[in-house]
Amino acid sequence: MSGSVVLLHLAGAVALMLFATRMVKTGVERAYGDVLRHKLRATMRNPFMAVLAGCGLAVALQSSTAVTLLVGSFAGAGIVSGMSGQLAVRGAEIGSALVVKLLTFDLTLLVPVCLVAGTVMFMATERRDWRQFGRILVGIGLLVLSLEMIGQASEPLRQSTLMPVIVNYFSGDPVTAYLLAALVTWLFHSSIAAVLLMVTLAGRGFIPPELGIVLMLGVNLGSSIIAPLLTRNAEPAVRVVPIGNLLMRGMSSLVMLILFLSFEPPVAFLGATVPDQIVNAHILFNVLILLAGLPLAGLVYRASEKIVALGTKPAAEGLEIIELSALNDSALDTPSQALANATREVVRVCETVEIMLKRIIELYESADAGKIKALAALDDRVDKKHAAIKLYLAKVTKNPLSEDEALRCQELIGACVKLEQVGDIIVRNMLVHVRKKLERGLEFTPEGWRELSAFHASVLANARLAFNVLVSRDPETARQLVLEKDRLRDREKETSASHFVRLRDGSAKSVETSSIHLDTIRDLKQINSLLASMAYPVLEERGLLGGSRLKAG
């Protein structure tokens, strides 16, 4: 087999590994992302729990970078402290290393099991959570399969005369090997994928243990660079945690490299085989960084703040940020262009409403006057855009419209009205509950808060579906949205029943927060109904809606 064919097979196997890793991460985020975020916020106030939460979330998301970005946004919003954020990221690095360890075991049997079970779950039901769990299983099956493919694709390299030359070169130039591993990790955007690739090649005898340790340290450097680069244009407060991780993990990998090359310690104690030595060294490195990070978390966070402040440009004097409007009057004579402009503006309203819906549940947990005022200001923005869009569409109707254009115009007006109503429910109802809870110092029971968070997560996921339907007009997505409305109705009954059980059992917190809990569930259900109704025009157009119910299909 020629070298180009071997490299093609190897590149295909690596591509499958990256795709499978992303598939698992996407499935977890879609199915459980919002619930995991709520739980992470709730547990990160305790340093020890912050480490465990970061570790668990990294295992679930298959990515320490995703946890770093998430924790950075929490720290930027003031939801968690800088020290807790740093410790959560340290835990995430250990969780990511443990995933690698798990995947080095013989999991061959998992491939057909995960692929069959995942495919059946994805295709046999319309329930979003089950479909996403099926996606996760398929991703795990493909991930294990990709590791087998990498091993098989690299097998012909055993007879290569060039491979020993390359290995000998990097063994003699560890700095270049270290930087190359960092570059590969950055290109993969995944330390898990990079370490798995190295471990698989080491298992085939291509990488000696000493070079493997150097490459592992390079992977940790490359992984620590990803989040700062992804957040380089974010708010300064959001960039602090990623920069802190770069300082702690990136600098530590460099220090460890210098110490390793200077003292050349034996690596046999790390494991009986080279793959075990690389993986165990990866875990040990991140455990050591965690232990060092416990006393240094505060110092590293303050240093990160200063670095971010140095790189933050002061706002230009005399310049104001102006929000441009897509409602261009010069396009009114061309209805298709005018409707496209109106769609762009309605999408912006969708984005604002999504932000409001995400922030309101955060205020239930941690609120102050400033955050409440900021949320109310977003509703003012929605009201202004709503009025401007209605006026613009009214002008559009003065021109002759085709039947499709007239229907689209009515659809956009209806969507805009519903979005404005959602904003009103959030501000006039739910924000009142927030103030009441804040003023009286009330707290939900752990069970009640879990139910409320999960219910809110479902509504938020449905909101995103509704916004996608508005743009794509995809009938399958519209149908799924209406089905989710029925499932949410059943969940509301279950949540209310559980709440009344707690009231009957005499839980003091349940009694105190009863009206807030039930009113919030009612408000969220009303929001969900408004958003689900945005799918009706698409379903009606295709004859998929019978009366007020979906037709069987």
CORWOMO-V113674 format. One record per helix or strand. SS is the DSSP state (hx for helix, st for strand). FROM is the first residue (numbers start at 1). TO is the last residue. If there is no record, write none. Layout:
SS_FROM_TO ; SS_FROM_TO
This chain:
hx_3_43 ; hx_47_61 ; hx_64_76 ; hx_82_103 ; hx_108_124 ; hx_128_159 ; hx_161_172 ; hx_174_188 ; hx_191_203 ; hx_209_230 ; hx_236_263 ; hx_268_270 ; hx_274_311 ; hx_329_331 ; hx_335_365 ; hx_369_396 ; hx_403_440 ; hx_446_472 ; hx_475_504 ; hx_508_541 ; st_545_546 ; st_549_550
